Each structure stands twice: as C-alpha cells, then as structure tokens.
Amino acid sequence: MATDTSSRIPTRANSRRSGSSIHPVDVETPPVTSPAPIVYREIKHFKKWISWLIPAFVFANTVVFIITMYVNNCPKKSAFCIADFLGRFSFQPFRENPLLGPSSVTLRNMGALDVNKVVHGDQGWRLITCNWLHGGVFHLLANMLSLLVIGIRLEREFGFILVGLLYIISGFGGSLMSALFLQSNISVGASGALFGLLGSMLSELITNWTIYANKVASFLTLVIIIAVNLAVGILPHVDNFAHIGGFLTGFLLGFVFFVRPQFEWGSQQYAPPGYSASPRPKFKKYQCILWVVSLILVIVGLTLGLVMLLRGVDANDHCSWCHYLSCVPTSRWRCNTEPAFCTSTQLGSQVNVTCSPTGKTTTYFLPGASSSMIQSLCSRQCH
C-alpha cells in the first residue's frame, strides 16, 4: 500500500538496542530563514520650486513705470499729450515717444543709462537702475509677458536665488555692452536681463545634454527663438547691444548656475543595498570644463568692460562694423537716432524752435513755456 512520505519524521538506525525496538533519533533542523528583503529607495526628481520672485519682478517693474509716469506729468511739462483724461499720467506725443510713455528727460532723471553721467558724473548705479525703467506701455507689456513665460519656468526648476542672480547680472552685462557702443543715447528696459534668461536656457540644454529626451528638437527650437528676437533688434530705436550683452552674460552663467548631475550618478545613489557597479562621477568632464571656463570669462569680461567704460573708451573706435549689430539702415528707415538739439527764441507767448540738424523752424504760441516744454517741442520738431 502506498504511503505518503511527505510528512515523515527523518529517522536513522541506532546501533544501541533496547530489546528488539529501534528508537528514532531526533534531528535538529536548521531554522527556515526568509531572504533579506530588498529595500528600494525612491529616486527623487529635481525639486520644483514655487515661483514668486519673477512675479515680484513684474510687479516692481510695473510700479516703477507708474511712478515714472507720475513724475513725468505731461500736461504740466509738454505742449501736447496723448490721453489727456489720464491727467498727469497721460503720455508724450507719438512723435516724441511712440511707445506711449514718458519723455526722455524724465527717463534720464529717473535713472536711465546715460554714458556721460556714468563716466563723468560718477553715477555707475545707472547700469542697474536702467533695467527697471521702460520707455512706454508697449515696451513694458512686451518685456513683462516675456519675463513671465521664460522666468517662471526657470525659477521652478532652479530656485529663486540662482534665477534672481542671473537676471540682475545679465541686466548689468547688457547695460555695460550698450554703454560701450551706444554712447549718444539713453537706454532703458529689462531686455538685457530677458536675453540673459534666454541665453541661460540654451547653455542649460547644452551642459545637461544627456538628461534630455528630445535634444535636437529642443535645441533647434530655442536657437530659432533667440535668432528671431536678436533679428528684431536691428530695427531703429531698439538697443540690440543690450540684448547681445545680456545674452552672452546669461549664456555663460547658465553653465555655472544650471549644471546638473549626470543620470548615471543619480541612479547609483538610489541603487538597492548590495548593488555593485563601478562608481560614476557626479558631473561629466565636459560639464566641469564648461563651468570653469564660463566662470572665468564672465568675471574677466564684466571687469574688463567696466574698466573700459570708466576710462571713456568708445568701442566703436575698435570695431568699425559693430554698429550694424544694433541697426541696419534701409530705404525704409535710418539708423541715426542721435538726440535732438534745437535752438529756441521766445518773445512773449511766441516760441520759435529750430532743429539744429535739419534747420527746420516752427513757431508755437505757448504762454510761459518752460525748458521741458521746449525740449518736448524740439523732439517733436526733429523726428
């Protein structure tokens, strides 16, 4: 008869006898131990920050523009204004300012970049303050919308400290290059800082190339966006040197601020215990090289540019074709945007204003015309 052997107690014959019976001997069986559980650690993604600095920058720029318009007070200082119902917030005439904004005199008084005041008036702070001023409503809207689109994405990825430093330093770099090449006009706007953010996006893509899936598509898209924006800068009255200076500064800083560990190093950090593999460095060799070279170039470039500016160097004297980077003359427009100079004579309420470059004279009847009103008429006369 068949028997079930699966539940038998192991026995062995013992040589000692007790009568005719064979006694089974107990066998100590080793305790059954379950294999050690494999502990898996969750791989943490890059921390996402809540964006608050970029919206704060937008708010600050808007408040500064409102204050500028309040100080401008067009009805009191100009002969003609747009949107008179806004009172002292009304805009300068289109001929004087097509962007719906204040006069150049007000912008200069509020801290616009004026090379003469920087070099000879010890007002180097204008290299920073000019980035918070805007020439008009259109100028402000274009820059702030771009800042929201570009800046919030970067702040969420890398935090407010790095993005804030990048914004300010890039703006300074743009102002510095503008001051070296455009020394006859004032300059305002956050465009240099914005192009710094664009440049940093490009360098971030390059230095973290291995962690992106659609590398080529992302690279080409970004290059096209940057090229189109720089191409717009060749139009008159647009300070493309600030764009280029901000872009170059931000491009170099992106290699310094936005470098990320390589994927293999991150996977190695979160591998289960007992997993053996050859150790991977945190950063690739090309990332380290780009970091060192970019940091040196930023420090040397900004220092050298500032020294040249304070010594009164005009960069156009060393580059005869560089002015085409900011404006290309065509049959539809001219690139001569030198400030207007006029001579005026006043007899009672009659004011004769003559544009010096063109010789054109116009008579106005303005009782009690102030110097700011005459300057406004001069801008209207020469443009």
Secondary structure, 3 states (H helix, E strand, C coil): CCCCCCCCCCCCCCCCCECCECCCCCCCCCCCCCCCCCCCCCCCCCCCCCCCHHHHHHHHHHHHHHHHHHHHCHHHHCCCCECHHHHHHCECCCCCCCCCCCCHHHHHHHCCECHHHHHHCCCCCHHHHHHHCCCCHHHHHHHHHHHHHHHHHHHHHHCHHHHHHHHHHHHHHHHHHHHHHCCCCCECCCHHHHHHHHHHHHHHHHHCHHHCCCHHHHHHHHHHHHHHHHHHCCCCCCCHHHHHHHHHHHHHHHHHHCCCCCHHHHHHHCCCCCCCCCCCCCCCHHHHHHHHHHHHHHHHHHHHHHHHHHCCCCHHHHCCCHHHHCCCCCCCCCCCCCCCCEEEEEECCEEEEEECCCCCEEEEECCCCCHHHHHHHHHHHHC
